Amino acid sequence: MKIRRYFKVFLLILLSLFSQVTVALPAGTQGILTVEKMTQGELLWLKGRIGDATYTLIKGGKETCTVKIPVAVGSKSDTGLGISETKGLTIFVMSKSLSDALIHGKRINSEDWHFSTREQDTNADGVVIEGIKTDEEFVLNSRRRWISWLMGKSYDSDCAE
């Protein structure tokens, strides 16, 4: 068990070294949600991106755990038609309630939570560091639960208390 714990801590340190985020974590950060690459699609006036995020947190100040989380980002704009790969995103999770919701596989709609682009915003549930514009909306844990059982997608996590 100690080897597993040290391995997870090592992975967190390695992730932070190679991450695109170059700013220090604000005080009270519960975890970091990152997507390295996303697939972008455009159809008429809709533009969207999907990808698989990794939510990394430290439980009890000691143990690191990660959860894979599907992400969808989108907006209405003048676009064309096409599919391409694009860079990902980074969100600092600030509130315990948002962190718990992510860990337990709850669907997070950006309109239902307080997300900010300012690290100094003490009321924010999450701080968007990069990859999401202010006119875009997003959903974390974007897969529909009613189809997830059919496709074998599970939200079990070793992060859940």
C-alpha positions, 0 to 999 in steps of 0.5 A: 500500500505504501508503494502505491501511495508513493507512486501516486504522489510521484505521478502528481509531481510528474503531472505538475512538471509537464503540465501546461499550467505555469501558475501556482495553485491558489490556497484552498484548491481541492484539485485540478481538472486537465484535458490534454487534447480535445476533438473539435467539431463544427456544424453550421452554427454550433461549435463544440469540443469533447475530451477526457479529463483527469481530475487529480486531488489529494485526500486528507493532505496525504494521498493522491487520487485521480478520476477520469471525467468526460468533458464537453464544451460548446458555443453558438457561432458562425462556423463551417463543417469539420472535425479536428483536434485541438488543445485541452483545458485546465480548471482549478476546483476550489469548492469541496462541493464541486470536488465531491460532485466530480468524484461521485460522477455527478453531471456538472453544468457550467450554468449551475455552478460559479466558475470564474477566470479570476483566481482571486474570486473567493466565491468560485467553485472553479477557476478556468485557467485555460481552454474555455472562453467566457462565451462558451458553456461546458459540462463535466461528467458529460456522458448520460448515465442512462446509456453509460450502463449499456456502454460499460462506463463506470464512475467508480473511484478510489477517491470517493470517501 
